[in-house]
């Protein structure tokens, strides 16, 4: 997910107009593969001195004030900010290029949650264990899982994000708790002459997010713990089938196959949509945009699921230490500083980035400023990471291409899942 953050309510969101992700969201060319940097991983664990922090564009001015605070307290271990573009693919490829070159100046990097497995498998990230162990106490378990590969923590959760349901509370006083209940409410939309439900269904990373949510919510999975595809299952068939059926019967409108984050937001704000799956960044825009017709008539709720909250795909960014860094002790301390309660609260208030510390979602002051936090906490607590694999770019392409074909009707759900599993199997066996 590419991040473009406004200063007010904008957590990590995959907005196309912002060159984005919900991230949601990610991608990057490049595959997986092995990497043997075991010697580098064991070197410089006591090294202290200046380091460089690499992250995408700091649109909300979150990073610089924190670095100023760190640098004032650590004059001999100052951090220099290497600011990348706001495009996720470019961020990914820049990190790949510099890790491959063993660039010692890329000490600490902001890593999209979908890149951890790839970078760890290539041997570029310092395992955060033993002498480099950092505390994850108080962090939401789902966020810690995004930094873990082969049961080893490689990246420390920094910011998170989860999908939520926006709905017209003037038309639907009580939000649906299940997919079936929401589909049953589509008659209300039809009576009002508006569309019922939309998410992100264009053929890009957002489609992977939405399809993964549909499959995971039904109890299916795309890749198993052993790294092999398991998507051709009865549960996955129900999940993808729910989306396909909704598109065929009009509950998902035809134009929704062109929707990324922004198109759906604009339709919802224009009063043309009853339900919208999107990221929390939409909340403030729907409240404050001059063109929004739903300022006082929309509500938020967890994504509807099978028999309770649905399984949101998890967005966010983590922090990783390069195995090639010469000052890993400083890098470790910097990770702890950037994920401290004080820093996490600053992420939320300055950039509206979703915290990874659970207690902050119950902070009365924060909830007053960011009313979506309790719903977002439920979303993240029930979230499932997108497929954890070193071969993510090829895997997401397989998901996008085949699920889009099923939505269009050029493949049956059965054929789409069969072809999806075959393509993923080829990708992960390279």
C-alpha positions as CSV (number, residue, x, y, z in Angstrom):
1,X,0.0,0.0,0.0
2,X,1.4,3.3,-0.9
3,X,0.9,5.8,1.8
4,X,-0.2,9.3,1.3
5,X,-1.3,10.8,4.6
6,X,-3.2,14.0,5.2
7,X,-2.5,15.7,8.5
8,X,-5.9,15.0,9.8
9,X,-7.6,11.6,9.7
10,X,-5.4,9.6,7.3
11,X,-4.1,6.2,8.5
12,X,-2.2,4.1,6.1
13,X,-4.6,4.0,3.2
14,X,-4.3,2.8,-0.3
15,X,-5.7,5.7,-2.2
16,X,-5.2,5.7,-5.9
17,X,-5.4,9.5,-6.2
18,X,-2.6,9.7,-3.7
19,X,-0.4,7.3,-5.7
20,X,-1.2,4.6,-3.3
21,X,-2.4,0.9,-1.4
22,X,-5.3,0.1,1.9
23,X,-2.8,-0.6,1.4
24,X,-3.2,-1.1,0.8
25,X,-1.5,-1.7,-0.6
26,X,1.8,-2.8,-1.7
27,X,3.2,-4.8,-4.5
28,X,6.5,-4.1,-5.9
29,X,8.3,-6.0,-8.6
30,X,10.8,-8.6,-7.6
31,X,10.3,-12.1,-6.3
32,X,11.5,-14.1,-3.4
33,X,14.5,-16.2,-3.1
34,X,17.1,-17.1,-0.6
35,X,19.9,-15.1,0.7
36,X,22.8,-15.9,2.9
37,X,23.8,-13.0,5.0
38,X,24.4,-15.0,8.2
39,X,27.8,-13.4,8.7
40,X,26.4,-9.9,8.3
41,X,23.5,-10.8,10.7
42,X,26.0,-11.6,13.4
43,X,28.2,-8.5,12.9
44,X,28.1,-5.1,14.5
45,X,25.5,-6.0,17.2
46,X,27.3,-3.6,19.6
47,X,28.0,-0.9,17.0
48,X,26.9,2.6,17.9
49,X,27.0,5.8,16.0
50,X,25.0,7.7,13.3
51,X,22.4,5.8,11.3
52,X,20.1,6.4,8.4
53,X,16.3,5.8,8.5
54,X,14.6,5.1,5.1
55,X,10.9,5.6,4.6
56,X,8.4,6.8,2.0
57,X,7.4,10.4,1.7
58,X,6.6,12.0,5.0
59,X,3.5,13.9,3.9
60,X,2.2,14.5,7.3
61,X,5.4,15.6,8.9
62,X,5.5,12.8,11.4
63,X,9.1,11.6,11.0
64,X,11.0,14.8,11.2
65,X,9.8,16.0,14.6
66,X,10.5,12.5,16.0
67,X,14.0,12.5,14.6
68,X,14.6,16.0,16.0
69,X,13.6,14.7,19.4
70,X,15.9,11.6,19.1
71,X,18.8,13.6,17.7
72,X,18.6,16.1,20.6
73,X,18.9,13.3,23.1
74,X,21.6,11.3,21.1
75,X,24.1,13.8,19.7
76,X,26.6,11.0,19.0
77,X,24.0,8.7,17.4
78,X,22.1,11.0,15.1
79,X,19.6,9.7,12.6
80,X,19.5,11.0,9.1
81,X,16.2,10.7,7.2
82,X,16.4,9.2,3.7
83,X,13.0,10.1,2.2
84,X,11.7,7.9,-0.6
85,X,8.8,8.7,-3.0
86,X,5.2,8.1,-2.1
87,X,4.9,5.2,-4.5
88,X,5.0,1.7,-3.0
89,X,6.6,0.0,-6.0
90,X,9.3,2.6,-6.1
91,X,9.9,2.3,-2.3
92,X,10.2,-1.5,-2.6
93,X,12.5,-1.4,-5.6
94,X,14.7,1.2,-3.9
95,X,15.1,-1.0,-0.9
96,X,15.9,-4.1,-3.0
97,X,18.5,-2.2,-5.0
98,X,20.3,-1.0,-1.9
99,X,20.1,-4.2,0.0
100,X,21.5,-6.1,-3.0
101,X,24.3,-3.6,-3.0
102,X,24.9,-4.2,0.7
103,X,24.5,-0.4,1.3
104,X,25.6,0.2,4.9
105,X,23.8,3.6,4.9
106,X,20.4,2.0,4.8
107,X,20.4,1.1,8.5
108,X,16.7,1.1,9.4
109,X,14.0,0.8,6.8
110,X,10.2,1.2,6.8
111,X,8.9,-2.1,5.4
112,X,5.4,-2.6,4.1
113,X,3.8,-5.6,6.0
114,X,3.7,-7.6,2.7
115,X,7.5,-7.3,2.2
116,X,8.7,-8.8,5.4
117,X,8.8,-12.4,4.2
118,X,10.6,-11.5,1.0
119,X,13.3,-9.4,2.6
120,X,13.8,-11.9,5.5
121,X,14.0,-14.8,3.1
122,X,16.7,-13.0,1.1
123,X,18.7,-12.5,4.3
124,X,18.5,-8.7,4.3
125,X,16.8,-8.1,7.6
126,X,18.5,-8.6,11.0
127,X,16.5,-11.1,13.1
128,X,15.2,-9.3,16.2
129,X,16.1,-11.9,18.7
130,X,18.8,-12.6,21.3
131,X,21.0,-9.6,21.6
132,X,18.8,-7.7,19.1
133,X,15.5,-8.6,20.7
134,X,13.0,-5.8,21.1
135,X,9.8,-5.7,23.2
136,X,6.5,-6.3,21.6
137,X,4.6,-6.0,24.9
138,X,1.3,-4.3,24.5
139,X,1.3,-4.6,20.7
140,X,-1.8,-6.1,19.0
141,X,-0.9,-9.7,18.2
142,X,-2.0,-9.4,14.6
143,X,0.5,-6.6,14.0
144,X,3.3,-8.7,15.5
145,X,2.4,-11.5,13.2
146,X,3.1,-9.2,10.2
147,X,6.7,-8.9,11.3
148,X,7.3,-12.6,11.8
149,X,8.7,-15.0,9.2
150,X,9.4,-18.7,10.0
151,X,8.5,-17.9,13.7
152,X,11.3,-15.3,13.9
153,X,10.6,-11.6,14.4
154,X,12.3,-9.6,11.6
155,X,10.4,-6.3,11.6
156,X,8.9,-4.4,14.5
157,X,5.3,-3.1,14.0
158,X,5.2,0.6,13.6
159,X,1.8,1.5,12.2
160,X,-1.2,-0.6,11.3
161,X,-4.4,-0.3,9.3
162,X,-7.6,-2.3,8.8
163,X,-10.7,-2.2,6.7
164,X,-14.0,-0.9,8.1
165,X,-17.6,-0.7,6.8
166,X,-19.1,2.7,6.1
167,X,-22.9,2.7,6.0
168,X,-25.8,5.1,5.7
169,X,-27.2,5.1,9.3
170,X,-30.2,7.2,8.1
171,X,-31.2,4.2,5.9
172,X,-29.8,1.4,8.0
173,X,-30.0,2.3,11.7
174,X,-28.2,-1.0,12.8
175,X,-25.2,-2.1,10.7
176,X,-25.1,-5.6,9.3
177,X,-23.0,-8.1,11.3
178,X,-22.9,-10.8,8.5
179,X,-22.4,-10.8,4.8
180,X,-25.8,-12.4,4.3
181,X,-27.5,-9.7,6.5
182,X,-25.8,-7.0,4.4
183,X,-26.9,-8.5,1.1
184,X,-30.4,-8.7,2.5
185,X,-30.4,-5.0,3.1
186,X,-29.6,-4.3,-0.6
187,X,-33.3,-4.0,-1.2
188,X,-33.2,-0.7,0.8
189,X,-30.6,0.6,-1.7
190,X,-32.7,-0.5,-4.6
191,X,-35.8,1.2,-3.2
192,X,-33.8,4.4,-2.8
193,X,-32.4,4.2,-6.3
194,X,-28.7,3.9,-5.2
195,X,-26.0,1.2,-5.3
196,X,-25.7,-1.2,-2.5
197,X,-22.1,-2.3,-1.8
198,X,-18.6,-1.5,-3.1
199,X,-15.1,-2.2,-2.1
200,X,-11.9,-2.1,-4.2
201,X,-12.5,-4.4,-7.2
202,X,-10.3,-3.0,-9.9
203,X,-7.5,-5.3,-10.9
204,X,-4.7,-4.0,-8.6
205,X,-3.5,-4.7,-5.0
206,X,-6.8,-3.5,-3.5
207,X,-8.5,-6.5,-5.2
208,X,-6.2,-8.9,-3.5
209,X,-7.1,-7.2,-0.2
210,X,-10.8,-7.6,-0.8
211,X,-10.6,-11.1,-2.1
212,X,-8.4,-12.2,0.8
213,X,-10.9,-10.7,3.2
214,X,-13.8,-12.6,1.5
215,X,-11.9,-15.9,1.6
216,X,-10.5,-15.5,5.1
217,X,-13.8,-14.4,6.5
218,X,-15.3,-17.8,5.5
219,X,-12.5,-19.7,7.1
220,X,-10.4,-20.2,4.0
221,X,-6.8,-19.3,3.4
222,X,-4.7,-18.6,0.3
223,X,-1.4,-20.0,1.5
224,X,-0.9,-22.4,4.4
225,X,1.7,-22.3,7.1
226,X,4.0,-24.5,5.0
227,X,4.1,-21.9,2.3
228,X,2.0,-24.0,-0.2
229,X,-1.2,-22.8,-1.7
230,X,-4.5,-23.9,-0.1
231,X,-6.9,-21.5,-1.9
232,X,-8.7,-24.2,-3.9
233,X,-11.0,-25.1,-1.0
234,X,-14.7,-25.2,-0.2
235,X,-14.4,-22.2,2.2
236,X,-12.5,-20.1,-0.4
237,X,-15.2,-21.0,-3.0
238,X,-17.9,-19.6,-0.7
239,X,-15.8,-16.4,-0.1
240,X,-15.0,-15.6,-3.7
241,X,-18.5,-16.9,-4.7
242,X,-20.1,-14.3,-2.4
243,X,-18.4,-11.5,-4.3
244,X,-19.2,-13.0,-7.7
245,X,-22.8,-13.6,-6.9
246,X,-23.2,-10.0,-5.6
247,X,-21.7,-8.7,-8.8
248,X,-24.0,-10.8,-11.0
249,X,-27.2,-9.9,-9.2
250,X,-26.3,-6.2,-9.0
251,X,-25.7,-5.8,-5.3
252,X,-22.2,-4.8,-6.3
253,X,-22.7,-2.3,-9.2
254,X,-21.1,-2.9,-12.6
255,X,-18.9,0.2,-12.3
256,X,-17.4,-1.2,-9.0
257,X,-15.0,-3.2,-11.1
258,X,-13.2,0.0,-11.8
259,X,-13.1,1.2,-8.2
260,X,-10.0,1.7,-6.2
261,X,-10.2,3.5,-2.9
262,X,-11.0,6.9,-4.1
263,X,-13.8,6.0,-6.6
264,X,-15.7,4.2,-3.9
265,X,-15.2,7.0,-1.4
266,X,-16.5,9.5,-3.9
267,X,-19.6,7.5,-4.7
268,X,-20.3,7.0,-1.0
269,X,-19.9,10.7,-0.3
270,X,-22.1,11.6,-3.2
271,X,-24.9,9.6,-1.6
272,X,-24.9,6.9,-4.3
273,X,-23.8,4.0,-2.2
274,X,-25.4,2.3,0.9
275,X,-22.3,0.3,2.0
276,X,-18.6,0.9,1.4
277,X,-15.6,-1.2,2.5
278,X,-12.6,1.1,2.8
279,X,-9.8,2.3,5.1
280,X,-10.2,4.7,8.1
281,X,-8.8,7.6,6.1
282,X,-12.3,8.0,4.5
283,X,-13.8,9.0,7.9
284,X,-12.6,12.6,8.1
285,X,-13.0,13.2,4.4
286,X,-16.6,12.1,4.5
287,X,-17.1,14.4,7.5
288,X,-15.4,17.5,6.1
289,X,-15.4,17.4,2.3
290,X,-17.5,20.3,1.0
291,X,-18.9,17.9,-1.6
292,X,-19.9,15.2,0.9
293,X,-23.6,14.7,1.1
294,X,-23.4,12.2,4.0
295,X,-21.6,14.3,6.7
296,X,-24.2,13.6,9.3
297,X,-25.8,10.4,7.9
298,X,-23.0,7.8,7.8
299,X,-21.8,5.4,10.5
300,X,-18.9,3.0,10.8
301,X,-18.8,-0.7,11.8
302,X,-16.5,-3.7,11.6
303,X,-16.6,-5.5,8.3
304,X,-19.5,-8.0,8.3
305,X,-18.4,-11.6,8.5
306,X,-19.6,-15.2,8.6
307,X,-21.1,-15.0,12.1
308,X,-19.5,-11.8,13.5
309,X,-16.8,-9.4,12.5
310,X,-15.1,-10.3,9.2
311,X,-11.5,-10.9,8.7
312,X,-10.0,-7.6,7.5
313,X,-6.7,-7.7,5.5
314,X,-4.0,-6.1,7.6
315,X,-2.3,-3.0,6.3
316,X,0.6,-1.1,7.8
317,X,4.3,-0.6,7.9
318,X,7.0,-2.1,10.2
319,X,10.6,-1.2,10.9
320,X,13.5,-3.5,10.0
321,X,17.2,-3.3,10.6
322,X,19.5,-4.0,7.7
323,X,22.0,-6.9,8.2
324,X,24.6,-4.6,6.6
325,X,24.2,-1.8,9.2
326,X,27.4,-1.0,11.1
327,X,25.6,0.4,14.1
328,X,23.0,-2.2,15.1
329,X,22.9,-1.3,18.8
330,X,21.9,2.2,17.9
331,X,19.4,0.9,15.3
332,X,17.8,-1.4,18.0
333,X,17.4,1.6,20.4
334,X,15.9,3.7,17.6
335,X,13.3,1.0,16.9
336,X,12.3,1.0,20.5
337,X,12.0,4.8,20.4
338,X,9.9,4.9,17.3
339,X,7.4,2.4,18.7
340,X,7.2,3.8,22.2
341,X,3.8,4.9,23.5
342,X,4.8,8.5,23.1
343,X,5.8,8.1,19.5
344,X,2.8,5.9,18.7
345,X,0.5,8.6,20.1
346,X,2.2,11.2,18.0
347,X,1.7,9.0,14.9
348,X,-2.0,9.1,15.7
349,X,-2.4,12.7,16.5
350,X,0.0,14.2,13.9
351,X,-0.6,11.8,11.0
352,X,-3.7,9.8,12.0
353,X,-1.7,6.6,11.6
354,X,-3.2,3.6,13.3
355,X,-1.2,2.6,16.4
356,X,0.1,-0.9,17.1
357,X,-0.3,-0.6,20.8
358,X,-3.7,-1.8,22.0
359,X,-4.1,0.5,24.9
360,X,-4.1,3.6,22.7
361,X,-7.4,2.5,21.1
362,X,-9.0,2.9,24.4
363,X,-7.5,6.3,25.1
364,X,-10.4,8.8,25.6
365,X,-8.4,11.7,24.2
366,X,-7.4,9.9,21.1
367,X,-10.9,8.5,20.5
368,X,-12.3,12.0,20.8
369,X,-10.0,13.1,18.0
370,X,-10.2,9.8,16.0
371,X,-13.7,8.4,16.5
372,X,-13.1,5.4,14.3
373,X,-10.4,3.9,16.7
374,X,-12.7,1.5,18.6
375,X,-14.1,0.1,15.3
376,X,-10.6,-0.1,13.9
377,X,-9.3,-2.0,16.9
378,X,-12.0,-4.6,16.3
379,X,-10.9,-4.7,12.7
380,X,-7.3,-5.2,13.5
381,X,-8.0,-7.8,16.2
382,X,-9.8,-9.9,13.7
383,X,-7.5,-9.2,10.8
384,X,-5.5,-11.7,8.8
385,X,-2.3,-10.8,7.0
386,X,-2.2,-11.1,3.3
387,X,-0.3,-14.3,2.2
388,X,3.0,-14.5,4.0
389,X,5.5,-15.5,1.3
390,X,8.8,-14.4,-0.1
391,X,7.1,-14.6,-3.5
392,X,4.4,-12.1,-2.8
393,X,4.5,-10.1,-6.0
394,X,3.8,-13.2,-8.1
395,X,1.2,-14.4,-5.6
396,X,-0.8,-11.2,-5.7
397,X,-0.8,-11.2,-9.4
398,X,-2.3,-14.7,-9.5
399,X,-5.0,-13.6,-7.0
400,X,-5.9,-10.4,-8.9
401,X,-6.0,-11.9,-12.4
402,X,-8.1,-14.9,-11.5
403,X,-10.5,-13.3,-9.1
404,X,-11.1,-10.4,-11.6
405,X,-11.8,-13.0,-14.3
406,X,-14.4,-14.6,-12.0
407,X,-16.0,-11.3,-11.3
408,X,-16.2,-10.5,-15.0
409,X,-17.7,-13.9,-15.7
410,X,-14.9,-15.1,-18.0
411,X,-14.1,-17.8,-15.5
412,X,-16.3,-19.8,-13.1
413,X,-15.4,-19.5,-9.4
414,X,-14.2,-23.1,-9.5
415,X,-11.9,-22.5,-12.5
416,X,-10.6,-19.2,-11.0
417,X,-9.6,-20.9,-7.8
418,X,-8.1,-23.9,-9.7
419,X,-6.0,-21.6,-11.9
420,X,-5.2,-19.3,-8.9
421,X,-3.8,-22.3,-6.9
422,X,-1.8,-23.5,-9.9
423,X,-0.2,-20.1,-10.5
424,X,0.6,-19.6,-6.9
425,X,2.1,-23.1,-6.8
426,X,4.4,-22.2,-9.7
427,X,5.4,-19.0,-8.0
428,X,6.3,-20.4,-4.7
429,X,8.2,-23.4,-6.1
430,X,10.8,-21.2,-7.9
